[in-house]
Amino acid sequence: MLTDALEHLVSGIVSHPDDVRVREKQLRRGPMLEVRVNPSDIGKVIGRQGRTASALRTVVDALAGGEQVRVDFVDVDRRGGRHR
């Protein structure tokens, strides 16, 4: 549910919604949602001074119902897998 909700929110922000991928990973400290977007959209997802990313994390925290969920935003250059 968290994965679908976050993907829906991010898709509404970006210019290339078909490139948005949210993947859940289980880490030792708990679940992590990895958000991958088109490289040209990473600025929109992060926002000025990280405000948009912070707001998205706040929504995920509220939906998680007290469970600690980490959210990472990654831009992927299709040619080589560059991370930011």
N, C-alpha and C positions, 0 to 999 in steps of 0.2 A: 504494500500500500504506500509506504513512504517513497519508494522508488518511482512509482507511477505519478504520485502527487508532485514530486520534485521535477520530474521530466516534463510534466504539464506546465508547471510554473516557468521553468527555464525556456521552454519552447515558445511561450508567449512573449518573451523578452528579446530573443535573438532574431537575426535576419535570415538565418538558415536553420529553421526548426527541424528539418529532416536529418541534420547532422548531430542533433542532441542525443547523447547516450548516457544513461545513468545505470551504474552497475553497483551492486551491493557486495562488499567484501567483509568477511568475518575476520577481525583482528583479535589479538589477545585482550585488548582493552575494550572490545565491543565492536559493533558494526560500523562500517564506514561506507558512505555513499560517494562514489567517484563520478563526477560529472564531466563529460567530455563534450566539447563544442568545437565548431569551426574556428580556426585561428583568428578570423576577422571578427568574431563575436565575443572573444574572451573579455574585452574591455566592457562590453555591455553587461556581462554576467557579474563581473567584479564591481563595477560602478566606481564613482568618485570616492576615493579614500576607502574603498571596500564596503561602502554602504549597502549596495544591492546584495552582495554576497552575505553580508551580516544579516540582512533582512530575510534572505532565503534560509539561512541557518536557524534563525529565530522561528520561522514557520515550521521547519522540520522538527525542531525541539518541541514545539507545541503539539505537533501531531504524534510525536514519539511517546507522549504520555509519561515523561519522567525518565525514560531510557536514554542513556548517553549515546548519541549518534554523531559521528564525525562526518563532515562534508568537505570534500576536496574538489576544487575546480581545476581542470586540466585542459589546455589547448593542445591539440595534436596536429602536427604538420603531417599531412597524408604521405609525404615523401619519405619521412624518416622516423617519425615517432618522437619528435622534439617535445619536451615538457617545459612548462613555465612554472 
